[in-house]
Amino acid sequence: MISENSAGDACRLEWFKSSYSDSSNSNECVEVAVAPGAVHVRDSKNLRGPRLAHCSAAWVAFVAYAASRS
């Protein structure tokens, strides 16, 4: 697990990869960090690159949608 302070954020983000990530292909992973009121997503290959922040309800809807598509 990777932890870092996000610029301008008071909370410490703890990043993790899904247990479903393919460890044999590290080029296709995203990392997620949960914070109060938001779920942050970033590319595991570009830790300092852009991040997306979603409200918790949007993340729950996305996960349900993704699970129904697999």
N, CA, C and O atoms as CSV, one atom per row, in Angstrom:
chain,resi,resn,atom,element,x,y,z
A,1,MET,N,N,0.844,-1.159,0.000
A,1,MET,CA,C,0.000,0.000,0.000
A,1,MET,C,C,0.898,1.233,0.000
A,1,MET,O,O,1.904,1.276,0.707
A,2,ILE,N,N,0.531,2.224,-0.790
A,2,ILE,CA,C,1.301,3.458,-0.908
A,2,ILE,C,C,0.528,4.577,-0.225
A,2,ILE,O,O,-0.664,4.749,-0.480
A,3,SER,N,N,1.178,5.325,0.624
A,3,SER,CA,C,0.537,6.465,1.276
A,3,SER,C,C,1.286,7.725,0.915
A,3,SER,O,O,2.515,7.726,0.836
A,4,GLU,N,N,0.549,8.799,0.695
A,4,GLU,CA,C,1.182,10.077,0.420
A,4,GLU,C,C,0.207,11.195,0.729
A,4,GLU,O,O,-1.007,10.996,0.768
A,5,ASN,N,N,0.761,12.365,0.946
A,5,ASN,CA,C,-0.081,13.538,1.117
A,5,ASN,C,C,-0.395,14.097,-0.252
A,5,ASN,O,O,0.503,14.273,-1.075
A,6,SER,N,N,-1.637,14.372,-0.497
A,6,SER,CA,C,-2.049,14.994,-1.741
A,6,SER,C,C,-1.921,16.507,-1.577
A,6,SER,O,O,-2.296,17.049,-0.538
A,7,ALA,N,N,-1.405,17.180,-2.573
A,7,ALA,CA,C,-1.212,18.627,-2.498
A,7,ALA,C,C,-2.512,19.324,-2.148
A,7,ALA,O,O,-3.526,19.152,-2.826
A,8,GLY,N,N,-2.474,20.104,-1.095
A,8,GLY,CA,C,-3.651,20.855,-0.703
A,8,GLY,C,C,-4.655,20.078,0.125
A,8,GLY,O,O,-5.629,20.660,0.604
A,9,ASP,N,N,-4.455,18.803,0.306
A,9,ASP,CA,C,-5.381,17.995,1.095
A,9,ASP,C,C,-4.836,17.800,2.497
A,9,ASP,O,O,-3.645,17.550,2.681
A,10,ALA,N,N,-5.707,17.915,3.480
A,10,ALA,CA,C,-5.293,17.706,4.857
A,10,ALA,C,C,-5.219,16.223,5.185
A,10,ALA,O,O,-4.467,15.827,6.076
A,11,CYS,N,N,-5.985,15.397,4.482
A,11,CYS,CA,C,-6.003,13.968,4.798
A,11,CYS,C,C,-4.881,13.238,4.058
A,11,CYS,O,O,-4.419,13.679,3.006
A,12,ARG,N,N,-4.476,12.158,4.612
A,12,ARG,CA,C,-3.435,11.319,4.021
A,12,ARG,C,C,-4.129,10.238,3.191
A,12,ARG,O,O,-4.971,9.504,3.707
A,13,LEU,N,N,-3.780,10.141,1.919
A,13,LEU,CA,C,-4.395,9.152,1.043
A,13,LEU,C,C,-3.619,7.846,1.116
A,13,LEU,O,O,-2.390,7.845,1.057
A,14,GLU,N,N,-4.329,6.745,1.244
A,14,GLU,CA,C,-3.722,5.420,1.236
A,14,GLU,C,C,-4.183,4.718,-0.031
A,14,GLU,O,O,-5.340,4.315,-0.147
A,15,TRP,N,N,-3.268,4.579,-0.977
A,15,TRP,CA,C,-3.569,4.030,-2.295
A,15,TRP,C,C,-3.452,2.510,-2.271
A,15,TRP,O,O,-2.574,1.952,-1.614
A,16,PHE,N,N,-4.360,1.847,-3.004
A,16,PHE,CA,C,-4.272,0.397,-3.144
A,16,PHE,C,C,-4.759,-0.027,-4.515
A,16,PHE,O,O,-5.511,0.687,-5.179
A,17,LYS,N,N,-4.313,-1.206,-4.924
A,17,LYS,CA,C,-4.759,-1.803,-6.184
A,17,LYS,C,C,-5.799,-2.861,-5.870
A,17,LYS,O,O,-5.804,-3.436,-4.781
A,18,SER,N,N,-6.659,-3.111,-6.807
A,18,SER,CA,C,-7.677,-4.137,-6.653
A,18,SER,C,C,-7.028,-5.508,-6.510
A,18,SER,O,O,-5.980,-5.775,-7.099
A,19,SER,N,N,-7.650,-6.359,-5.733
A,19,SER,CA,C,-7.171,-7.739,-5.625
A,19,SER,C,C,-7.360,-8.482,-6.947
A,19,SER,O,O,-6.800,-9.560,-7.144
A,20,TYR,N,N,-8.153,-7.900,-7.851
A,20,TYR,CA,C,-8.362,-8.498,-9.166
A,20,TYR,C,C,-7.326,-8.034,-10.188
A,20,TYR,O,O,-7.356,-8.491,-11.330
A,21,SER,N,N,-6.414,-7.143,-9.811
A,21,SER,CA,C,-5.391,-6.666,-10.731
A,21,SER,C,C,-4.514,-7.835,-11.157
A,21,SER,O,O,-4.195,-8.716,-10.358
A,22,ASP,N,N,-4.139,-7.827,-12.397
A,22,ASP,CA,C,-3.288,-8.875,-12.953
A,22,ASP,C,C,-1.842,-8.539,-12.616
A,22,ASP,O,O,-1.248,-7.670,-13.255
A,23,SER,N,N,-1.271,-9.208,-11.630
A,23,SER,CA,C,0.092,-8.898,-11.196
A,23,SER,C,C,1.129,-9.215,-12.275
A,23,SER,O,O,2.253,-8.719,-12.199
A,24,SER,N,N,0.783,-10.029,-13.276
A,24,SER,CA,C,1.735,-10.337,-14.342
A,24,SER,C,C,1.788,-9.227,-15.392
A,24,SER,O,O,2.684,-9.216,-16.236
A,25,ASN,N,N,0.817,-8.279,-15.345
A,25,ASN,CA,C,0.802,-7.184,-16.308
A,25,ASN,C,C,0.571,-5.872,-15.559
A,25,ASN,O,O,-0.561,-5.407,-15.428
A,26,SER,N,N,1.663,-5.288,-15.072
A,26,SER,CA,C,1.542,-4.080,-14.250
A,26,SER,C,C,1.188,-2.845,-15.068
A,26,SER,O,O,1.016,-1.767,-14.500
A,27,ASN,N,N,1.074,-2.975,-16.383
A,27,ASN,CA,C,0.737,-1.831,-17.232
A,27,ASN,C,C,-0.752,-1.540,-17.278
A,27,ASN,O,O,-1.155,-0.559,-17.902
A,28,GLU,N,N,-1.574,-2.342,-16.652
A,28,GLU,CA,C,-3.017,-2.167,-16.747
A,28,GLU,C,C,-3.667,-2.060,-15.373
A,28,GLU,O,O,-4.672,-2.720,-15.110
A,29,CYS,N,N,-3.106,-1.238,-14.499
A,29,CYS,CA,C,-3.644,-1.122,-13.151
A,29,CYS,C,C,-4.007,0.314,-12.824
A,29,CYS,O,O,-3.361,1.262,-13.270
A,30,VAL,N,N,-5.038,0.442,-12.049
A,30,VAL,CA,C,-5.358,1.728,-11.447
A,30,VAL,C,C,-5.249,1.538,-9.946
A,30,VAL,O,O,-5.351,0.423,-9.437
A,31,GLU,N,N,-5.040,2.637,-9.251
A,31,GLU,CA,C,-5.004,2.613,-7.804
A,31,GLU,C,C,-6.135,3.488,-7.287
A,31,GLU,O,O,-6.532,4.460,-7.931
A,32,VAL,N,N,-6.645,3.134,-6.124
A,32,VAL,CA,C,-7.780,3.819,-5.531
A,32,VAL,C,C,-7.409,4.235,-4.111
A,32,VAL,O,O,-6.713,3.509,-3.401
A,33,ALA,N,N,-7.878,5.402,-3.710
A,33,ALA,CA,C,-7.722,5.871,-2.329
A,33,ALA,C,C,-9.066,6.422,-1.875
A,33,ALA,O,O,-9.706,7.195,-2.587
A,34,VAL,N,N,-9.479,6.019,-0.696
A,34,VAL,CA,C,-10.763,6.468,-0.155
A,34,VAL,C,C,-10.503,7.578,0.859
A,34,VAL,O,O,-9.664,7.437,1.749
A,35,ALA,N,N,-11.219,8.663,0.714
A,35,ALA,CA,C,-11.136,9.800,1.633
A,35,ALA,C,C,-12.558,10.199,2.005
A,35,ALA,O,O,-13.506,9.810,1.323
A,36,PRO,N,N,-12.719,10.963,3.067
A,36,PRO,CA,C,-14.069,11.399,3.434
A,36,PRO,C,C,-14.748,12.139,2.276
A,36,PRO,O,O,-14.273,13.183,1.829
A,37,GLY,N,N,-15.847,11.591,1.808
A,37,GLY,CA,C,-16.627,12.238,0.761
A,37,GLY,C,C,-16.156,12.018,-0.661
A,37,GLY,O,O,-16.786,12.517,-1.593
A,38,ALA,N,N,-15.054,11.276,-0.862
A,38,ALA,CA,C,-14.551,11.096,-2.231
A,38,ALA,C,C,-13.750,9.806,-2.352
A,38,ALA,O,O,-13.168,9.317,-1.384
A,39,VAL,N,N,-13.740,9.277,-3.560
A,39,VAL,CA,C,-12.879,8.156,-3.919
A,39,VAL,C,C,-11.964,8.667,-5.024
A,39,VAL,O,O,-12.437,9.160,-6.048
A,40,HIS,N,N,-10.657,8.550,-4.817
A,40,HIS,CA,C,-9.665,9.039,-5.771
A,40,HIS,C,C,-9.135,7.870,-6.584
A,40,HIS,O,O,-8.955,6.770,-6.062
A,41,VAL,N,N,-8.886,8.115,-7.872
A,41,VAL,CA,C,-8.397,7.083,-8.780
A,41,VAL,C,C,-7.217,7.658,-9.553
A,41,VAL,O,O,-7.254,8.805,-9.999
A,42,ARG,N,N,-6.163,6.846,-9.707
A,42,ARG,CA,C,-5.000,7.266,-10.488
A,42,ARG,C,C,-4.421,6.081,-11.240
A,42,ARG,O,O,-4.717,4.927,-10.929
A,43,ASP,N,N,-3.602,6.373,-12.221
A,43,ASP,CA,C,-2.896,5.370,-13.010
A,43,ASP,C,C,-1.683,4.908,-12.209
A,43,ASP,O,O,-0.884,5.737,-11.772
A,44,SER,N,N,-1.534,3.627,-12.014
A,44,SER,CA,C,-0.431,3.115,-11.197
A,44,SER,C,C,0.931,3.324,-11.855
A,44,SER,O,O,1.957,3.250,-11.180
A,45,LYS,N,N,0.954,3.581,-13.153
A,45,LYS,CA,C,2.220,3.822,-13.842
A,45,LYS,C,C,2.651,5.279,-13.760
A,45,LYS,O,O,3.807,5.598,-14.039
A,46,ASN,N,N,1.742,6.163,-13.383
A,46,ASN,CA,C,2.014,7.600,-13.365
A,46,ASN,C,C,1.516,8.183,-12.038
A,46,ASN,O,O,0.496,8.870,-11.995
A,47,LEU,N,N,2.243,7.902,-10.969
A,47,LEU,CA,C,1.792,8.262,-9.625
A,47,LEU,C,C,1.622,9.756,-9.417
A,47,LEU,O,O,0.795,10.169,-8.605
A,48,ARG,N,N,2.368,10.558,-10.115
A,48,ARG,CA,C,2.259,12.008,-9.967
A,48,ARG,C,C,1.364,12.631,-11.034
A,48,ARG,O,O,1.200,13.851,-11.078
A,49,GLY,N,N,0.792,11.799,-11.883
A,49,GLY,CA,C,-0.055,12.287,-12.967
A,49,GLY,C,C,-1.442,12.666,-12.500
A,49,GLY,O,O,-1.686,12.781,-11.299
A,50,PRO,N,N,-2.349,12.862,-13.436
A,50,PRO,CA,C,-3.712,13.287,-13.104
A,50,PRO,C,C,-4.443,12.243,-12.265
A,50,PRO,O,O,-4.173,11.045,-12.349
A,51,ARG,N,N,-5.362,12.729,-11.467
A,51,ARG,CA,C,-6.200,11.872,-10.627
A,51,ARG,C,C,-7.654,12.264,-10.835
A,51,ARG,O,O,-7.968,13.415,-11.140
A,52,LEU,N,N,-8.511,11.311,-10.667
A,52,LEU,CA,C,-9.951,11.580,-10.701
A,52,LEU,C,C,-10.473,11.458,-9.278
A,52,LEU,O,O,-10.036,10.590,-8.521
A,53,ALA,N,N,-11.388,12.310,-8.925
A,53,ALA,CA,C,-12.051,12.210,-7.623
A,53,ALA,C,C,-13.549,12.094,-7.879
A,53,ALA,O,O,-14.134,12.900,-8.603
A,54,HIS,N,N,-14.151,11.090,-7.280
A,54,HIS,CA,C,-15.581,10.822,-7.454
A,54,HIS,C,C,-16.257,10.865,-6.094
A,54,HIS,O,O,-15.677,10.452,-5.090
A,55,CYS,N,N,-17.492,11.369,-6.065
A,55,CYS,CA,C,-18.245,11.279,-4.811
A,55,CYS,C,C,-18.524,9.795,-4.558
A,55,CYS,O,O,-18.536,8.989,-5.489
A,56,SER,N,N,-18.744,9.453,-3.316
A,56,SER,CA,C,-18.932,8.052,-2.940
A,56,SER,C,C,-20.074,7.386,-3.699
A,56,SER,O,O,-19.948,6.230,-4.102
A,57,ALA,N,N,-21.180,8.090,-3.902
A,57,ALA,CA,C,-22.339,7.515,-4.600
A,57,ALA,C,C,-21.987,7.182,-6.052
A,57,ALA,O,O,-22.406,6.145,-6.566
A,58,ALA,N,N,-21.230,8.044,-6.709
A,58,ALA,CA,C,-20.830,7.780,-8.097
A,58,ALA,C,C,-19.914,6.561,-8.169
A,58,ALA,O,O,-20.019,5.761,-9.099
A,59,TRP,N,N,-19.024,6.416,-7.201
A,59,TRP,CA,C,-18.113,5.267,-7.187
A,59,TRP,C,C,-18.889,3.969,-6.981
A,59,TRP,O,O,-18.620,2.972,-7.651
A,60,VAL,N,N,-19.852,3.977,-6.057
A,60,VAL,CA,C,-20.676,2.789,-5.810
A,60,VAL,C,C,-21.432,2.404,-7.080
A,60,VAL,O,O,-21.528,1.221,-7.409
A,61,ALA,N,N,-21.965,3.384,-7.786
A,61,ALA,CA,C,-22.694,3.105,-9.037
A,61,ALA,C,C,-21.753,2.542,-10.092
A,61,ALA,O,O,-22.119,1.618,-10.819
A,62,PHE,N,N,-20.550,3.087,-10.183
A,62,PHE,CA,C,-19.571,2.585,-11.161
A,62,PHE,C,C,-19.186,1.142,-10.861
A,62,PHE,O,O,-19.151,0.308,-11.765
A,63,VAL,N,N,-18.900,0.846,-9.607
A,63,VAL,CA,C,-18.504,-0.525,-9.233
A,63,VAL,C,C,-19.635,-1.505,-9.543
A,63,VAL,O,O,-19.384,-2.592,-10.062
A,64,ALA,N,N,-20.859,-1.137,-9.237
A,64,ALA,CA,C,-21.997,-2.018,-9.531
A,64,ALA,C,C,-22.112,-2.246,-11.044
A,64,ALA,O,O,-22.347,-3.368,-11.492
A,65,TYR,N,N,-21.947,-1.182,-11.817
A,65,TYR,CA,C,-22.004,-1.306,-13.277
A,65,TYR,C,C,-20.879,-2.208,-13.791
A,65,TYR,O,O,-21.120,-3.107,-14.597
A,66,ALA,N,N,-19.657,-1.966,-13.325
A,66,ALA,CA,C,-18.508,-2.764,-13.781
A,66,ALA,C,C,-18.682,-4.240,-13.406
A,66,ALA,O,O,-18.347,-5.124,-14.195
A,67,ALA,N,N,-19.198,-4.503,-12.219
A,67,ALA,CA,C,-19.387,-5.890,-11.780
A,67,ALA,C,C,-20.429,-6.592,-12.650
A,67,ALA,O,O,-20.314,-7.791,-12.903
A,68,SER,N,N,-21.432,-5.865,-13.105
A,68,SER,CA,C,-22.471,-6.490,-13.923
A,68,SER,C,C,-22.003,-6.767,-15.348
A,68,SER,O,O,-22.640,-7.530,-16.073
A,69,ARG,N,N,-20.898,-6.155,-15.749
A,69,ARG,CA,C,-20.372,-6.300,-17.111
A,69,ARG,C,C,-19.324,-7.398,-17.218
A,69,ARG,O,O,-18.919,-7.744,-18.327
A,70,SER,N,N,-18.881,-7.949,-16.116
A,70,SER,CA,C,-17.792,-8.945,-16.179
A,70,SER,C,C,-18.284,-10.344,-16.335
A,70,SER,O,O,-17.484,-11.276,-16.402
